[in-house]
Amino acid sequence: MTELPAAQHAWESTFRTDEDGRPLAPRFHRLLMLDVAGDPAAADVKHLEYALRALEEQLPYGPGGLLTCLGWGPGWFENHTPARSPVARPVPMARWENPRLESFDACLHLASDDEHTLAEVTGQLFGDGPLDQRERLRLTETRTGFVGRGLPAERRPGAAIPDRAPLMLGFHSGLRGNQAPEDRVTVAAGPLAGGTTMHVSYIELDVDSWYEQDPDTRSAQMFSPRVTADEAEKLVDDAKSDADSLPALAAVHGRVGHAQATGRARLHGVPRINRRDFATLDHGSPGTHFVSLQRTMEDFNATRAVMNAGDATGHHARIGVRRRNGINSFMDVRSRATFAVPARRDRAYPLLGH
């Protein structure tokens, strides 16, 4: 078996690129939301690690096979270890939000270019067979989705989604330079050294209202008032966000771009979070499962707070906390959850008995 990276979240070296050089995330994703049954012991640690290693031996590491990332919620640490949770419980992140604040014990993120692989892996872990984990882990909820050119239009025909769009709102998300590097989100010291933190949000999207806007307006809302639809389609490297010009441009255009607002959270020009988000039609509605990796949850909180651009209402009378303010008026957060992602060596029931 090929030696795998020490960090569970080290995925990007396996990604392909499109013909223009944009990174291509795995096309299909599952989030397995898990709760612990009973009191795990050393034998359970060995059995979970055995199962995960068996899957890694079956399938190549990368989108052509399987990528995994297993995080543990605050409740795991509070109820089953003597350690303080490395992550705080989730909270609402905007005054208009009323999300369900979830407390799953764990979340296993599975990703592959083959949708059937994810179903088979889920069945091996939570069905009859030698890898079955149901004695100690209860599969509480399965969240599914996709990202890739043409998939949103194919999965939701008749919704005005462009044929080439990789995500529900039509634009490329994975541009070169608009993600925090994986080493930037890796914890350097302490019980989570070599790991990261993970925030998981389930966001409903008002896709129909979004596409009632003309293409240039959609581009302005997503990026900046100075970015046209034609320019947005051709973006390969980091999008021009105009973050430093937000007050002046808002005063002129009466509008704020999502990337423009979010860009103000960067440190020395580098994003603070690494997004692993993907589109979904769970529950029959278009949405996003927003998976964010960051060194500390403060990096996520800071990025999410400036994304709201609450200060923009003072720059132009037409801008509200949601109206003409990025994508705020087209999204509603259904739920939030937080997890600590240990290094690969500690991923099975971390800190148990330590």
Protein Blocks (a to p, Z undefined) as FASTA:
>chain_A
ZZddfblklmklmpccdfkopacddfbdcddddddehjadfklmmmmmmmmmmmmmmpcc
djklcccdddddfklmmmmpcbdcfbdcdddfbfkbccdddfbfbdcddddfblklmmmm
mmmmmcgcjklcklmmccfbdcdddedehklmmmmghklpafklcbfnopafbdghiacc
fklmpcfbdjkgoiacdddddddddfklmmmpcfklmmmmmmomklcfklmmmpmbdcde
klmmmmmmmmmnopacfklmmmmmpgghiafbdcfbdcdfehhiacdddddddfblklmm
mmmmmmnommmmmmofkbcfknopajllmcccfbdcddddddfklmgoghihZZ
